[in-house]
Amino acid sequence: MPAGWAWDAVQAEVAYRQEELRKSGRGGRARGRRWGRRGTTEVRIPEQRVTEHDAERATSLPRPS
């Protein structure tokens, strides 16, 4: 097969990229919920504290339109 070397090169590249993805922690294919993927975690962002200085500054600055 004349293009055998090209097939081998592509397979080597695919294997290399899969290994790099696995090392980076994102490895493999995305697994569906049916195959054991945990539900998404709800992320709560705490409200920012507003100091007197911040509150004063926020009211004194013109708001962009």
C-alpha positions as CSV (number, residue, x, y, z in Angstrom):
1,M,0.0,0.0,0.0
2,P,1.7,3.2,-1.1
3,A,0.0,5.5,1.5
4,G,0.8,3.2,4.4
5,W,3.4,5.6,5.8
6,A,0.8,8.4,5.8
7,W,-1.7,6.2,7.8
8,D,1.0,5.3,10.3
9,A,1.9,9.0,10.7
10,V,-1.7,10.0,11.3
11,Q,-2.2,7.2,13.8
12,A,1.0,8.3,15.7
13,E,-0.3,11.9,15.8
14,V,-3.7,10.8,17.1
15,A,-2.0,8.7,19.8
16,Y,0.3,11.6,20.8
17,R,-2.6,14.1,21.1
18,Q,-4.7,11.7,23.1
19,E,-1.8,11.2,25.5
20,E,-1.3,15.0,25.8
21,L,-5.0,15.5,26.6
22,R,-4.9,12.7,29.2
23,K,-1.8,14.3,30.9
24,S,-3.6,17.7,31.0
25,G,-6.5,16.2,32.9
26,R,-9.1,16.7,30.1
27,G,-8.4,13.2,28.8
28,G,-10.5,11.0,26.7
29,R,-13.9,11.5,25.2
30,A,-16.7,13.3,27.0
31,R,-18.8,10.7,28.7
32,G,-22.5,11.0,28.8
33,R,-24.7,10.9,31.9
34,R,-25.7,7.4,31.0
35,W,-22.2,6.2,31.3
36,G,-21.4,7.5,34.8
37,R,-20.8,11.2,34.5
38,R,-21.6,13.0,37.7
39,G,-24.1,15.8,37.6
40,T,-22.8,19.3,37.2
41,T,-21.7,21.0,40.4
42,E,-23.6,24.2,41.3
43,V,-21.2,27.1,41.8
44,R,-22.2,29.9,44.1
45,I,-20.4,33.2,43.9
46,P,-20.6,35.1,47.1
47,E,-21.7,38.7,47.0
48,Q,-19.0,41.2,47.1
49,R,-18.6,43.4,50.2
50,V,-19.2,47.0,49.5
51,T,-17.2,49.5,51.6
52,E,-18.3,53.1,52.2
53,H,-15.6,54.2,49.8
54,D,-16.8,51.9,47.0
55,A,-20.4,52.8,47.5
56,E,-19.5,56.5,47.5
57,R,-17.4,56.2,44.4
58,A,-20.1,54.1,42.5
59,T,-22.7,56.9,43.0
60,S,-20.3,59.7,42.0
61,L,-19.1,58.3,38.7
62,P,-21.2,58.9,35.6
63,R,-22.7,55.7,34.2
64,P,-21.8,54.8,30.6
65,S,-24.8,54.8,28.3
